[in-house]
Amino acid sequence: MNKIVRIIDTLSEYTGRGAMWLSIALVLVLTYETTVRYVFNAPTQWAYETSYMIGASMAVIGWAYTHKHHGHIRVDIFYTRLSPRGQAIVDVVISVLFLFPLLIVLIYGSYSSMQFAILMNEKLAESSFRPPAAPIKGAILVGICLFALQTIAEFIRNLYLLIRKRTI
């Protein structure tokens, strides 16, 4: 189990760090658009949709990295006062009751959406640029799957703590 958790953690670390580089691409696209729009009075048709596809990809692919580093927001009025074992119990129960069912629905929905986009050659219609929708929907599916893997790693970590009374 330790090896599986390490592999998932490493995958989350690398994809999260890779997603950080997308911020440079986003800044370049927005800088270019701002420059040509306001300096040369020649706005592009592609910058808006490209920027939100890059931003969405960066966010969704970074979910696993954020989860690995416990960066998601928690309502922790009571949680922080619990012992590590108590926190593990809460995390296991919440994962089984809410997080895993939600991830199943999200994976199924994003896969169906991506499959539809590929089969129907769906285009994004926010501007006249109309790029294909499949790449962003694929990035969303990949990000949700990476998040699911990291959730499984955290679940294994918590179960290990509860059963063996030590951390992985």
N, C-alpha and C positions, 0 to 999 in steps of 0.2 A: 504493500500500500504506500509505503514511504516513497518508492520510486515513481509511482503513478502521480502522487501529489507533487513531487519535484518536477516531473515533466510538464504537468499542467501549469505550475507556477512559472516555469521557464518560458513556456509558450505565451502566457499572459504578459510576462515581463517584456519579451521581445516585441509582441504585437502592440503593446502599449507604448513602448518607446518608438516603434515605427509610426504609430498614429500621431505621435507628437510632431514628426517631420511634416505631416500634412498641414500643420499650422503655417509653415513657411510657404507652402503652395497657396494656401488661402490668403495670406498677406500679399503675396505677389499678384494674385488675380485681382484682389480688391484695390491694390495700389495702381495697377495698370488701368483698371476701369475708372478709378477716380481721376487719374491723370488725363486719360483721353477724353473723359466726359467734361471736365471743368477747364482744362488747359486748351484742348484742341476742339472742344464742342463736337465731339464725335463718339457718342456712347456706343458700346458694343451690344450685340444681341445675346451673346453667350455668357457674359460675366456673372449675371445674377444667378442663373441656374447652376453654373459651374461652382460658384462660391457656396451655394447651399448644399450641393452634393458633396463637396470637399468637407464642409463643416459637419454635415450629418455623418459622413464616414468616419471622420476623426472622433466624433463623440461616441458613436456606437461601437467602434473597434476599441475604444479606450475603456469601455465598461468593465471588462475583465481585469484590466490593470488596476482600475480604481477599486474594484471589489477585493483584489488581492491585498491592497494596501489599506483596506478599511476606510476608504475615502467617501463612501456614500453616506448620505445624511441619515441619521437615526434619531428617533424620539427616545432619548436615553435618560429619562427622568429616574427610572428604577434600574435600568440595565447596567449603568456604570457602578452602581452600588453593589452589584452581585459579584460573587467570587468568579474566577475563571470557569469553574465547573458549572456554576449557575448560569453564566453567560452561554456556555456551550449547550446547556439544556434548552434555553430560550431559542438559540439559533437553530438547533435541530428541529424543535417543534414548529417554529415559524417556517423553516425551509420545507418541511413535509406538508404542512397545511396550506401554505400560501405560495412560496417561491417556486417550488417544483411544478405545481399545476400551472402557474402563470407562465413559466418558461416553456412548458409543453404547448400551451396555446400560442405563445409568441412564435415559437419555432414553426409550428404548423401553419400559422397565418402568414409568416414572412416567406416560407417556402412556397405556399400557394400563390402569394402575390408575385414572387419572382418568376415562378413557372408561367403564370398568366402573362406577365410582361414579355417573357421570351416567346411564348406561343403566338401572342397577338401583336408582336412587334410594337408594344406600347411605347408611346412617346410622352415625355413630360410637357405639360402645356402651360407653364407659367409665363412663357414669353414666346416670341416667334422663333427662337432658336430650336426648340423641340428636340432635345437629345433623347436617346433611348433610355427607358426607365430601368431596364434590367440591371445595369451596373450598380446603381445606387441600391436597388432592392437586393442584389446579391451581397453588397457590403453590409446591409442591415442583417441579412441572414447569417453571414459570417460572424458579425459582432455578437448577435444573440447566442450563437453556438459557442463562441469563446466564453461568453459570460456564463452560460450553462456549465461548461467544463470547469470554470473557476469556482462556481457554486458547488459542484460536486467535490472538488478538492477541499473546500472549506467544510463541507458536510463530513467528509472523511476525517478531517483534522479534529472536528468537534466530537465525532463518535469515538475516535481514538482516545481523546482526552477523557471522555465519559467511561469508557470500558477499561482502558489501561491506566488511567489516572496520571498520564504524562503526555507531553506534547510531542508531535511529530517534528 
